[in-house]
Amino acid sequence: MFNIQSPSFLRRVLCLDAFTCVTTGFLMLLGARFLAPLLGLPAALLQAAGFALLPIAAFIAYAGTRPLLLRRMVWMIIAGNALWVLGSIALLTSGWVAPTMPGQMFIAMQAIAVAVLAELEYFGVRRSSMSLA
């Protein structure tokens, strides 16, 4: 899927990140009432998280489609992804919510996916450091 030797590797990872943000954001925003009882999470939390993901997706897409990738923007995206993972872990361990087993799996799997994207972006930004502004 991704050729890590390709100069467009980081751009493709950023586009994938933006796509997953949009997809997950709309899923949580529009499906909150259906998902809430299944996941054991408050509908308002799902809607808020979904709503928050949409401008994040726009920012990531903007950063990934610039003629010249800006190192600062990519590092902001990596940091944001790391914060999302930490927030997901906090949500699972804090006792603030009582997710069902599918809810725990949903939180854990999306946190793992975001961590993988952050790692790929980190790898891409380190590998592409000569071509970034």
N, C-alpha and C positions, 0 to 999 in steps of 0.2 A: 504494500500500500504506500509506504513512505520510503523513499530512497534517502538515507541519511547523508549521502554524499552530494545530493542535489542542493544547489543554492536556494531552491524554493522550499526546502524542508520546513523551515520555520514558518513561512507564510502558510503552508498547508496545515500545519499544526494549529496555527492561530485561527484559520478558517474553520477547522474542525471544532475548536474550542467555542468559537462564536455560534456555530450551528448547534452544538449540544446545549449551550446556554439558552438559545431561543427555543429549542424543542422542550427542554425541561421546564423553562419558564412558562411557556404556554400550557404545558401539561398541568403544572401545579396551579396556575392562575385560573384556567378554565375548568379544570377537573377537580378543584378543591372539594366541592361538596360530595362528589363520589368517592374521592380518595381518602378523605378525613376518617370515616369509620373503618375503612379497610386498613389504613396505616396506623390508626390510633393517634393521629396528630390533629391539632386544631385546624379547622378550615382557614381561619384567619392567618395562621402561621404559613400554611401552604400558599395562600394567595399573596401574602407579603413577600415571601421568598421568590415566588414566581414573578411578581411585579418587579422586584429588584433585579432579577436576572436579565430583563429585557434591555435596559440601558447599558448594562455590563456587556451584553452581547454586541450591542451597537459599537461600544468603545473598542472591543476586541476586533470586530470586523474592520472598523476604521483603521486601527493600528496595523492590521495585517494586510490591508490593501493600499497603503501609502506607497508612493514610488520608491521611497527609501525608508526602510524600517528604522524606527527610532528606538535606540537601546533603552532609554528611560521608560518609554511606553511599555516595552516588552517586560522590563523588570517590574513595572507596576502590575501588569497582568499576572506574572508569576507570584508576586506578593499577595495579590487578591485571591488567587487560587489557593495559596497556602493558608490564608485566613479562612477561606470557606471550609477547607479540610479541618482546621482547628475548631471552627464553629460547629461542624458536624460532629466531631468527637465530643465536644462539650455538650451538645444536645443529647447525645447518647448516654453520657455518663453523669449528667448533672441531676437528673430526676425532675427537671422542669416539665417534661412531658413523659407520658407512658406509652410509647409506641408498641404496637402489636409486633409479632415476629416479622410479618411482611414490612411493617414500618421500619423496624430495625435494619432489615436487609436493604430497604430502599435508601435509607440514610447512609449505611455503610458502603453500598455499591456506588452511589453517586460520589461519595467522598473518595473512594478508591479511583474512580474514573477521573475526577478532578486532580488528584495527586499524580496520576499518570500523565495527564496533559501538562501539568506544571513541570514535571520532570522532563518531558519531551521539549517543552519550551526552554527550560534551563539548558538542556543539551544543545538545542538549536541556537540559542543566543551566545553560548560559549563557543560553539563551533563556527558561527558566522560573525564573530566579533570584528573581523576585518571589513565586512561589508555593511555594518550598521553605523548609523550616525549617532 
